[in-house]
Amino acid sequence: MSGYIDRTLLPPLVDEYISELLVVKARSKLTVNEYISDLRLFFRFLAAKEKNISPDELPEDYDLSGYDAEFMATVTLRDVNNFLIYCSDSRTNTATTRARKASSIRGYFHYISDKMHYIDHNPVSQLQVAPSKKKLPKYLTLEQSIALLESVTEPNKERDYCILTIFLNCGLRLSELVGLNVTDIDLKNKTMIVTGKGSKQRMIYLNRACVLALESYLRVRPAGSLKGPDRNALFISRLNKRMGRQSVQLMVYKYLEKIGLDGQHYSVHKLRHTAATLMYQHGDVDVLVLKEMLGHENLATTEIYTHIENKQLREAAMKNPLSMEETDSSGESE
């Protein structure tokens, strides 16, 4: 859903919960907007149920602010299960999307019942959702990564090469890269301060490729023409402003297309997967170290890269030419 939803139309306790996520738990605005969207849809579902109509028949600006704590106490586990069925049947949501919606509802009712005690029971304490199958992340091979770097040309060659180098070596998120300032880079000590989700900062050590790329770019960075809040931005657009998310995405797509990877579901985020995969598979990097470098909160998120390794090992074993050779009972080849 584009933009941010008008919170004045939400139930007051939902609005309070959103403030808790933003201020106390320091969740990102993009993540919180997903919570808002999920909870808004859930309460629109309940409102439509009262009117015996489809949620799609409610006006977009339907006011849910009348749903108070007394109403919340009437919500049942069956309501939530019926909502998830509706998401599956009418909205064709995937298992992953339904699991996220269930998590949003579970977190909200935990807040208003178990933490704040606005209602005396948690209707979703027994909510069970089938776990979604985790897909192995798509990533570039070492050869494709080298080809991507070699595809960079003028104009803005130094800038674009530097961006791709940092993506492929440091595993930054898109938001983290566009948020970088010159003051975050310490070439003398070969370090970089990255501000991740929830404004949490982490230090990343720069390898030789990153240092050389940064040195080359900083020599041509148009520092003299920058003013205002963007004057310290590391990566600058042709309009002499901080490069935005879309500008970086379009730039990456351009070079992916040059090496023949357009339309194959590759994206900027796949470069983050590539960095993690290459470090784990070729760099002998411990998964705990990888977790800190990528800024993951949970080790389980990082462990998906070990699953890539295991999958490749299985595939390699199956591709061994001897695996298809039949032998007779004596053990000799037929």
C-alpha positions as CSV (number, residue, x, y, z in Angstrom):
1,M,0.0,0.0,0.0
2,S,1.5,3.3,-1.0
3,G,1.9,6.1,1.4
4,Y,0.9,6.1,5.1
5,I,-2.6,5.4,6.3
6,D,-4.5,8.1,8.2
7,R,-4.1,6.9,11.8
8,T,-7.0,9.1,13.0
9,L,-9.4,6.6,11.3
10,L,-7.9,3.7,13.2
11,P,-9.2,2.3,16.6
12,P,-7.5,4.4,19.4
13,L,-5.7,1.4,20.9
14,V,-4.3,0.5,17.5
15,D,-2.9,4.0,17.2
16,E,-1.4,3.7,20.7
17,Y,0.2,0.4,19.7
18,I,1.7,2.0,16.6
19,S,3.2,4.7,18.7
20,E,4.7,1.9,20.9
21,L,6.3,0.3,17.8
22,L,7.7,3.6,16.5
23,V,8.9,5.2,19.7
24,V,9.6,2.4,22.2
25,K,10.6,-0.4,19.9
26,A,12.1,1.9,17.3
27,R,10.7,-0.1,14.4
28,S,11.2,1.5,10.9
29,K,8.3,3.4,9.4
30,L,8.1,1.0,6.5
31,T,7.7,-2.0,8.9
32,V,5.2,-0.1,11.0
33,N,3.2,0.8,7.9
34,E,2.8,-2.9,7.3
35,Y,1.4,-3.4,10.8
36,I,-1.0,-0.5,10.2
37,S,-2.1,-2.0,6.9
38,D,-2.7,-5.5,8.4
39,L,-4.6,-4.2,11.4
40,R,-6.7,-1.8,9.4
41,L,-7.7,-4.6,7.0
42,F,-8.6,-6.9,10.0
43,F,-10.9,-4.3,11.6
44,R,-12.4,-3.5,8.2
45,F,-13.1,-7.2,7.9
46,L,-14.9,-7.1,11.3
47,A,-16.8,-3.9,10.4
48,A,-18.0,-5.5,7.1
49,K,-19.0,-8.6,9.0
50,E,-21.3,-6.5,11.2
51,K,-22.9,-5.0,8.1
52,N,-23.0,-8.4,6.3
53,I,-21.0,-7.1,3.4
54,S,-17.6,-7.6,1.8
55,P,-14.7,-5.5,3.2
56,D,-14.2,-4.3,-0.3
57,E,-17.6,-2.6,-0.2
58,L,-16.6,-0.3,2.7
59,P,-15.4,3.1,1.6
60,E,-11.6,3.6,1.7
61,D,-11.9,6.3,4.4
62,Y,-14.2,4.2,6.6
63,D,-13.8,5.4,10.2
64,L,-12.8,2.7,12.6
65,S,-12.0,5.0,15.5
66,G,-15.2,4.0,17.4
67,Y,-13.8,0.5,18.1
68,D,-12.7,0.9,21.7
69,A,-11.5,-1.5,24.4
70,E,-15.0,-2.8,25.0
71,F,-15.2,-3.9,21.4
72,M,-11.7,-5.4,21.5
73,A,-12.9,-7.6,24.3
74,T,-15.5,-9.2,22.0
75,V,-13.0,-10.3,19.4
76,T,-12.6,-14.1,19.3
77,L,-10.1,-16.5,17.9
78,R,-12.7,-17.6,15.4
79,D,-12.9,-14.0,14.1
80,V,-9.1,-14.1,13.5
81,N,-9.2,-17.5,11.8
82,N,-12.1,-16.4,9.6
83,F,-10.1,-13.3,8.6
84,L,-7.1,-15.4,7.6
85,I,-9.4,-17.6,5.6
86,Y,-10.8,-14.5,3.9
87,C,-7.2,-13.4,3.1
88,S,-6.5,-16.8,1.6
89,D,-9.7,-17.2,-0.4
90,S,-10.7,-13.7,-1.4
91,R,-7.4,-11.9,-1.5
92,T,-5.3,-14.9,-2.5
93,N,-2.6,-14.0,0.0
94,T,0.4,-16.4,0.2
95,A,1.2,-18.3,3.3
96,T,4.0,-15.9,4.0
97,T,1.6,-12.9,3.8
98,R,-1.0,-14.6,6.0
99,A,1.7,-15.4,8.6
100,R,2.7,-11.7,8.6
101,K,-0.9,-10.6,9.2
102,A,-1.3,-13.1,12.0
103,S,1.9,-11.8,13.5
104,S,0.6,-8.2,13.4
105,I,-2.7,-9.2,15.1
106,R,-0.9,-11.4,17.7
107,G,1.5,-8.5,18.5
108,Y,-1.4,-6.0,18.9
109,F,-3.5,-8.2,21.2
110,H,-0.5,-9.1,23.3
111,Y,0.1,-5.4,23.8
112,I,-3.5,-4.5,24.8
113,S,-4.1,-7.6,27.0
114,D,-0.9,-9.0,28.4
115,K,1.1,-5.7,28.6
116,M,-1.4,-2.9,29.1
117,H,-4.3,-4.9,30.5
118,Y,-6.9,-2.9,28.6
119,I,-8.8,-6.2,28.1
120,D,-8.8,-9.1,30.5
121,H,-7.9,-11.9,28.0
122,N,-5.9,-12.4,24.9
123,P,-8.1,-13.9,22.2
124,V,-5.2,-15.0,20.0
125,S,-3.0,-16.7,22.6
126,Q,-3.9,-20.0,21.0
127,L,-3.6,-18.7,17.4
128,Q,-1.8,-21.2,15.2
129,V,-0.6,-20.4,11.7
130,A,1.0,-22.9,9.4
131,P,4.7,-21.9,9.0
132,S,5.5,-20.6,5.6
133,K,8.2,-22.2,3.5
134,K,11.3,-20.1,3.5
135,K,12.6,-19.6,0.0
136,L,16.4,-19.6,-0.5
137,P,17.4,-16.1,-1.5
138,K,18.4,-15.5,-5.1
139,Y,22.0,-14.2,-5.6
140,L,24.7,-13.6,-8.2
141,T,27.5,-16.0,-8.6
142,L,31.1,-14.9,-8.2
143,E,31.5,-14.7,-11.9
144,Q,28.3,-12.7,-12.3
145,S,29.4,-10.3,-9.6
146,I,32.7,-9.7,-11.3
147,A,30.8,-9.2,-14.6
148,L,28.5,-6.7,-13.0
149,L,31.4,-4.6,-11.7
150,E,33.1,-4.7,-15.1
151,S,30.0,-3.5,-16.8
152,V,30.1,0.0,-15.2
153,T,30.7,2.8,-17.7
154,E,30.4,6.6,-17.9
155,P,28.7,8.8,-16.9
156,N,29.1,8.6,-13.1
157,K,31.5,5.6,-13.5
158,E,33.3,6.1,-10.1
159,R,30.0,6.6,-8.2
160,D,28.2,3.7,-9.7
161,Y,31.2,1.4,-9.3
162,C,31.6,2.4,-5.7
163,I,27.9,1.7,-5.0
164,L,28.0,-1.7,-6.5
165,T,31.3,-2.5,-4.7
166,I,29.8,-1.6,-1.4
167,F,26.7,-3.6,-2.0
168,L,28.6,-6.7,-3.1
169,N,31.3,-6.5,-0.4
170,C,29.4,-5.1,2.6
171,G,25.8,-6.4,2.2
172,L,24.1,-3.2,2.9
173,R,20.3,-2.7,2.6
174,L,19.2,-0.1,0.1
175,S,18.0,2.3,2.8
176,E,21.4,1.9,4.6
177,L,23.3,2.8,1.4
178,V,21.3,5.9,0.5
179,G,21.6,7.1,4.1
180,L,25.4,7.0,4.2
181,N,27.2,10.3,4.8
182,V,30.8,11.2,4.1
183,T,31.3,11.5,7.9
184,D,30.4,7.8,8.2
185,I,33.5,6.8,6.2
186,D,36.9,6.5,7.9
187,L,39.4,5.6,5.2
188,K,42.3,5.9,7.6
189,N,41.0,3.1,9.8
190,K,39.1,1.4,6.9
191,T,35.7,1.5,8.7
192,M,32.2,2.6,7.9
193,I,29.3,3.4,10.3
194,V,26.0,2.1,8.9
195,T,22.6,3.1,10.3
196,G,20.3,0.1,10.0
197,K,16.7,-0.8,11.1
198,G,15.5,1.0,14.2
199,S,18.3,3.6,13.8
200,K,20.7,1.0,15.2
201,Q,24.3,1.6,14.1
202,R,27.0,-0.9,13.4
203,M,30.6,-0.6,12.2
204,I,31.7,-2.4,9.1
205,Y,35.4,-2.9,8.2
206,L,36.2,-1.9,4.6
207,N,38.3,-4.3,2.5
208,R,40.8,-3.1,-0.1
209,A,38.2,-3.1,-2.9
210,C,35.9,-0.8,-1.0
211,V,38.7,1.5,0.1
212,L,40.0,1.9,-3.5
213,A,36.4,2.4,-4.9
214,L,35.7,5.1,-2.2
215,E,39.0,6.9,-2.8
216,S,38.3,7.0,-6.5
217,Y,34.7,8.3,-6.1
218,L,35.5,10.8,-3.4
219,R,38.1,12.4,-5.7
220,V,35.2,13.3,-8.2
221,R,32.3,13.7,-5.7
222,P,30.7,17.2,-6.4
223,A,31.2,18.4,-2.8
224,G,31.4,22.1,-3.6
225,S,27.9,22.3,-5.1
226,L,26.1,20.7,-2.2
227,K,24.0,22.7,0.3
228,G,21.4,22.1,3.0
229,P,20.7,18.7,4.5
230,D,22.3,16.9,1.6
231,R,25.7,18.5,1.9
232,N,27.1,15.5,3.8
233,A,25.4,12.8,1.6
234,L,27.9,10.3,0.3
235,F,26.2,9.4,-2.9
236,I,25.0,12.4,-5.0
237,S,22.5,12.4,-7.9
238,R,22.9,14.4,-11.1
239,L,20.7,17.1,-9.4
240,N,23.3,17.5,-6.7
241,K,21.1,15.9,-4.1
242,R,21.4,12.7,-2.0
243,M,20.6,9.8,-4.2
244,G,17.2,8.3,-3.5
245,R,16.2,4.7,-3.3
246,Q,14.6,4.8,-6.8
247,S,17.7,6.3,-8.4
248,V,19.9,3.6,-6.9
249,Q,17.5,0.9,-8.0
250,L,17.3,2.1,-11.6
251,M,21.1,2.3,-11.7
252,V,21.5,-1.2,-10.5
253,Y,18.8,-2.5,-12.9
254,K,20.7,-0.8,-15.8
255,Y,23.9,-2.8,-15.1
256,L,22.1,-6.0,-14.4
257,E,20.5,-5.7,-17.8
258,K,23.9,-5.1,-19.4
259,I,25.1,-8.5,-18.1
260,G,21.9,-10.2,-19.2
261,L,20.1,-10.6,-15.8
262,D,17.2,-8.3,-16.4
263,G,13.8,-9.9,-15.9
264,Q,15.2,-12.8,-13.8
265,H,13.9,-11.5,-10.5
266,Y,17.2,-9.9,-9.6
267,S,17.0,-6.7,-7.6
268,V,19.1,-4.4,-5.4
269,H,18.3,-6.6,-2.3
270,K,19.7,-9.6,-4.2
271,L,23.1,-7.8,-4.1
272,R,22.9,-8.0,-0.3
273,H,22.1,-11.7,-0.5
274,T,25.1,-12.0,-2.9
275,A,27.5,-10.4,-0.5
276,A,26.4,-12.7,2.4
277,T,26.5,-15.8,0.2
278,L,30.0,-15.0,-1.2
279,M,31.4,-14.3,2.3
280,Y,29.9,-17.5,3.7
281,Q,30.8,-19.8,0.8
282,H,34.2,-18.3,-0.3
283,G,35.4,-16.3,2.6
284,D,35.0,-18.9,5.4
285,V,33.1,-16.3,7.4
286,D,31.4,-17.6,10.6
287,V,27.6,-17.2,10.6
288,L,27.7,-15.2,13.9
289,V,30.1,-12.8,12.3
290,L,27.9,-12.6,9.3
291,K,24.9,-11.8,11.5
292,E,26.7,-8.8,13.0
293,M,27.9,-7.5,9.6
294,L,24.4,-7.7,8.1
295,G,22.7,-6.2,11.1
296,H,20.3,-9.1,11.6
297,E,18.5,-9.2,15.0
298,N,18.0,-12.9,14.9
299,L,20.6,-15.7,14.0
300,A,17.8,-17.6,12.3
301,T,17.6,-14.9,9.6
302,T,21.3,-15.3,8.9
303,E,21.3,-19.1,8.9
304,I,19.4,-19.1,5.6
305,Y,22.8,-18.7,4.0
306,T,24.0,-22.0,5.5
307,H,21.0,-23.6,3.9
308,I,22.2,-22.4,0.5
309,E,25.5,-24.1,1.2
310,N,23.7,-27.4,2.2
311,K,21.5,-27.2,-0.9
312,Q,24.6,-26.8,-3.1
313,L,26.4,-29.7,-1.4
314,R,23.4,-32.0,-2.1
315,E,23.1,-30.9,-5.7
316,A,26.9,-31.5,-6.2
317,A,26.6,-35.0,-4.8
318,M,23.7,-35.8,-7.1
319,K,25.6,-34.5,-10.1
320,N,28.6,-36.8,-9.5
321,P,28.7,-39.0,-12.6
322,L,29.2,-42.1,-10.4
323,S,25.8,-41.4,-8.7
324,M,24.0,-42.8,-11.8
325,E,26.3,-45.8,-12.5
326,E,24.6,-49.1,-11.8
327,T,26.7,-51.9,-10.4
328,D,26.1,-55.6,-10.2
329,S,25.8,-57.5,-6.9
330,S,29.5,-58.0,-6.8
331,G,30.1,-54.3,-6.8
332,E,31.6,-54.2,-10.3
333,S,30.3,-52.0,-13.0
334,E,28.1,-53.5,-15.6
